[in-house]
Amino acid sequence: MSLSLNELIWQLIIALTLGGTLAYLFWKQRKEAKQALAARQKADKQEATAPTNTKQMQLQAYERLILLTDRIALPNLISRLNAPDLSARDMQAILIQNIKGEFEYNVTQQMYVTQEAWEAVRNLKDQNMLIVNQITSFLPPEATAQDLNRSILEMLMQNPKASLHSIVSDALSYEARKLMA
């Protein structure tokens, strides 16, 4: 059985086409496998860094809350907002407004810290507002902002334990250090 030249050429064309198609399909399958492997490695890498990102966000939250405690510490507020020409009642409103504003600006940080840490910050805010309101209530109606500021600072100097600022700040620092360990 002898094959004619045309038949031989057709068989060769079919064989080359079939071989080329198989080679192409094999190449395509390997390429897709490599892409899938690369995608999986990328996903694994992202999963591995997720705890690091969460930890970083928690540390930043503690940092922000430590800054908040410093900003709403009564001596720091008085120093920053000192306006001696105002009345005591006006100064009271400014102090309370700033304490609330600082707290509300950082309220989302509670998502990243322990419940105890957040409660400590909230207690500091509430305590500072209570001190400002109580001291203002004991002053005469004609008292000035300077009188209020002096009375607050004197009360804090006479009773250093009345301010939670350093206790809250230390607690937040301790929790942040635990995260870094």
Secondary structure as the mmCIF struct_conf table of DSSP 4:
data_model
#
loop_
_struct_conf.conf_type_id
_struct_conf.id
_struct_conf.beg_label_comp_id
_struct_conf.beg_label_asym_id
_struct_conf.beg_label_seq_id
_struct_conf.end_label_comp_id
_struct_conf.end_label_asym_id
_struct_conf.end_label_seq_id
HELX_RH_AL_P HELX_RH_AL_P1 LEU A 5 ARG A 71
TURN_TY1_P TURN_TY1_P1 ILE A 72 ILE A 72
BEND BEND1 ALA A 73 ALA A 73
HELX_RH_AL_P HELX_RH_AL_P2 LEU A 74 LEU A 81
TURN_TY1_P TURN_TY1_P2 PRO A 84 ASP A 85
BEND BEND2 LEU A 86 LEU A 86
STRN STRN1 SER A 87 SER A 87
HELX_RH_AL_P HELX_RH_AL_P3 ALA A 88 TYR A 105
TURN_TY1_P TURN_TY1_P3 ASN A 106 ASN A 106
HELX_RH_3T_P HELX_RH_3T_P1 VAL A 107 MET A 111
TURN_TY1_P TURN_TY1_P4 TYR A 112 TYR A 112
BEND BEND3 VAL A 113 VAL A 113
HELX_RH_AL_P HELX_RH_AL_P4 GLN A 115 PHE A 138
BEND BEND4 LEU A 139 LEU A 139
TURN_TY1_P TURN_TY1_P5 PRO A 141 GLU A 142
STRN STRN2 THR A 144 THR A 144
HELX_RH_AL_P HELX_RH_AL_P5 ALA A 145 GLN A 158
HELX_RH_3T_P HELX_RH_3T_P2 PRO A 160 ALA A 162
HELX_RH_AL_P HELX_RH_AL_P6 HIS A 165 MET A 180
#
